[in-house]
Structure formats: C-alpha cells, structure tokens
Amino acid sequence: MSTIPPPEIIKVNTLRVACDGAGDIEPSLGHPRVYLHIDDDGYVECGYCDRRFVLEGGPADTDS
C-alpha cells in the first residue's frame, strides 16, 4: 500500500464501478472508460487517474 494518499476518494454502493477520469471536467478531457471491480479489501483504484472507489460499509470505509 502506498504512503501517498489517492488524489480523490469516491464512495460507492456497488462492487462494479466505471471510471472515465472526467469528474468535474468535460468527459473528453478524461481517459478511456474502464470498468473496475471492488475486491475483498473494499476498494479499487483506477490505473489511469488513481481515483479510489470505496465500498460504503466495507472494510476500507473508515467513516462507518
């Protein structure tokens, strides 16, 4: 696990998420859409933009 925190954490309630890197910017400025699956650790990170998707109520959700 990296000591550098991810640039953005997005909480989700499904195990399968899509990321195109857009967020608050225009989608054409993001990256190709990728579909990611949250594993037993309760999170997954996008290989393009390093966003971390955390399953709400999962083991990586520190707010619960």
KEZA-198440 format. One record per residue: residue in three letters; x, y, z of N, C-alpha, C in turn. Coordinates in steps of 0.02 Angstrom, whole numbers, plus 50000, padded with zeros to 5 digits. Atoms other than C-alpha are relative to their C-alpha. Example, Ala and Ser with C-alpha at 12.3 -4.5 7.8 and 13.67 -1.06 7.14 Angstrom:
REM residues 2
Ala500454994150000506154977550390500455006050000;Ser499584994149997506844994750357499615005550037;
//
This chain:
REM residues 64
Met500424994150000500005000050000500445006250000;Ser499614993950008500645017149951499925004650061;Thr500044995249946501055030250082499715006649976;Ile500304994050029500415043849964499254998849994;Pro500735001150005498525045849982499765001049929;Pro500274999150067497475044349825499745007149991;Pro500224993150010497005060949745499265001150013;Glu500724999149991495135057749759499704993450023;Ile500345005949976494065045449856499265000749985;Ile500704999950018492335041249790499664994050033;Lys500375005449967491125031149897499444997649954;Val500505003150044490015019049802499634994650039;Asn500375005349967488705006149847499924993849956;Thr499995005950042489044993549708500724997449994;Leu499335002950007490504981649681500325001549933;Arg499744998550067490684986449497499915007449986;Val500024992850014491125004349451500325001449933;Ala499704997750062491575013749293500365006650014;Cys499624993849991492885027449284500245002449931;Asp499744997050062493255039249139500435006150015;Gly499564994649980494275051849237499705006949995;Ala500294993450012493065065949200499845003750065;Gly500194996649939492275070549366499715006849986;Asp500254993250010492075089449365500225003149934;Ile499784997450065492925091549196499614996849944;Glu500355002750059492255088349022500244992849987;Pro499805007050010492235069448985500544999049947;Ser499505000950053493285071748828500715001550025;Leu499344998649972494715077748939500234994750050;Gly499825005349953494715062049047500434994749967;His499635005750029495365044749000499494995049974;Pro500485005050023494585029548916499614997050058;Arg500425002949947493135022449017500244992950015;Val499815006749977493675007449119499504997850052;Tyr500455002949950492604995749224500434996350051;Leu499595002649946493314990849392499564996150048;His500365004249951492804977849522500335000850068;Ile499764999249932492974981149708500124993050029;Asp499825006649974493874966449791499844999450074;Asp500145001449930493844959249967500275005450047;Asp499734994649958494844974250032499515005850006;Gly500514994849996493324985350000500145006149958;Tyr499864994350043494114996949871500364997749937;Val499625001150061494864998049698500255006949977;Glu499734993750025495985011349620500044999749924;Cys499964999550072495905017149440500735000349979;Gly499325000150024497505013449345500205006149960;Tyr499864994050038497355029349243500065006250044;Cys500024993749962496895043049367500104999250075;Asp499885001549929497205034549536499425001650046;Arg500574999249956495465038149599499884993650038;Arg500155005949959494995026549740499244999650010;Phe500715001349990493245019149742499944995550060;Val500085003549937492745013549917499284997850008;Leu500675002749989491255002249953499745002650067;Glu500304997549938490115010550081499854994250046;Gly500115005349950490074999950239500494994349994;Gly499505005350010491524989250175500605000950046;Pro499424999749955493184985950261500445006249991;Ala499594994150012494015001250182499635006550016;Asp500394994249984492615013150231500145002050072;Thr499784998049932493385022150380499485004350036;Asp500524995849969491835033050410499454996050034;Ser500545003949971490735018450461500194996950066;
//
